[in-house]
Amino acid sequence: MLNKRIENKINNYKMAVVCKKCGLPNDLCACGELDKEETRIVVRLETRRFSKTTTIIEGIDPKLSDMQHIIKELKSKLACGGTAKDGFVMLQGDHRDDVKDYLVRLGFNESAIEVQ
């Protein structure tokens, strides 16, 4: 009976999950924000079939950022179609300047975003 009580107390006690990169608890970890600042992002314009322009965003790591959230917000803000595939984002139309402003508001470093 006593052992079961001790086991229950031990099981109820939860240890903080520690970040493997910085060693801080996940609640205090800022690795994701630091990685956002160090990421080099290229925003460029491509011409596809039938002279359709497409804005391509490369360099956003899908493991560190929520790509689906980013693409959903960009599509609704810019009123265009788009998709996220293989680590890059494609948006229909020329939205290079607007994309840069949005990424800066998300926390990416402005000097690390190259617009071509």
N, C-alpha and C positions, 0 to 999 in steps of 0.2 A: 504494500500500500504506500509506504513512504517513498519507495523507488519510483512509483508511477507519478507521484506528485512532483518529484524532482525532475523527472523526464518531461512532464507537461510544462513546468516552468522553463526548462531549457529550450524546449521547442517553441514556446511562446516568445522567448527573447530572440529578437531578430537583429542580426549584425548588419551594419551599413555596408552596402556594396561599394567596393573601392575601384576607382578607375585604374586600368592597367597602364595608362600612359603617364599620368601625373601623380598617382598615389593618393589623391584626395577622395573623399566620399563623393558618390555621384551627385549628391545634392549640391555640393560646392564646386564640382568640376567645371572648368571653363575651357576644356580642350576643344569642344565643338566651336565655340566662339573664336578661339585663337586660330583654328584651322580655317574658318571662314575668312579671316583677315589675311592669311597667307596664300589662299587659293588664287591662282592666276586664271582668269576667265577671258575668253575671246568671244566677242559678239561680232558676227560678220553677216554679210548679205550674199545670198546665192540666187542665181537665176535658174529656175527650173524649166520644165517643159512649157511650151506656149508662152514664153516670156513672163512667167509668174515669178515674183520675187518672194524669197523665203528668208527669214531671219534665223540664223543658227547660233545657238549659245553652247559653247564648249567649255569644259573645265570644272563644272559643278559636280562634285563627288556625290553620287546617289546614296552612299553609305552615311555621309555626314549631314546631308540636307534631305528634307522631305520633297523629293522631285514632284510627286503628284500634287502636293499642295502648291508648290511654286508654279507649275504649269497651269493649274486651275485658276489661280489668282491672276496670272498674266493674261490668260485667254479672256477672262471676264473683264479685266481692266482695259485691255486693248481692243476688245470686241472683235476677236479674230479666232480662227481655228488653229490648232497646233497639236503636237504630240511630244512625248519624251521617250527616246529610244537610245539604247546603247551608250548612255552617259552624255547625250547631248539633247538639247531641246530645239524643236523646229516650230516656228510660228509663221503663219501665212501673212505676207506683207512686209513692208519695211518699218520696223519698230526699234531700230538700234538705239536711239537716244532714250526712248521711254523705258526700254529694258534696262539700260544702265542706271537710270534714276531709281527704278524699282529694286534692283539688286543692291544698290547702296543703302536704301531704306531697310533692306533685310539684314544688313550688317556686314556685307562684303566690302572690302577696302576699295575705294574709288580708284586709287592708283594701280590696283591689280586687275582692273577691268579694262581690256583693250578693245576699242571699237574700230573695226576695219571698214 
